């Protein structure tokens, strides 16, 4: 894996780990699943495939953030109704 791709993969992995702290099923569950997902694609060498994987990880990151924002919104709505 070339250096810019390596940097992007490590960056998104760390960001997802950071987001996983508050995952509803627990951090350990999230970390294990994340590690498995990244390990499955560890052998990729084609830059296009690596970029595709990074884009998928970015999408998952946005979905997790949306999940957290929705959780926060529902808590505030319930609190102030």
Buried (B, 14 or more C-beta within 10 A) or exposed (E): BEEEBEEBBEEBBEBBBEBBEEBEEEEEEBBEEBEEBBEEBEEBEEEEEBEEBBEEBBEBBEEBEEBEEEEEEEEEEEEEE
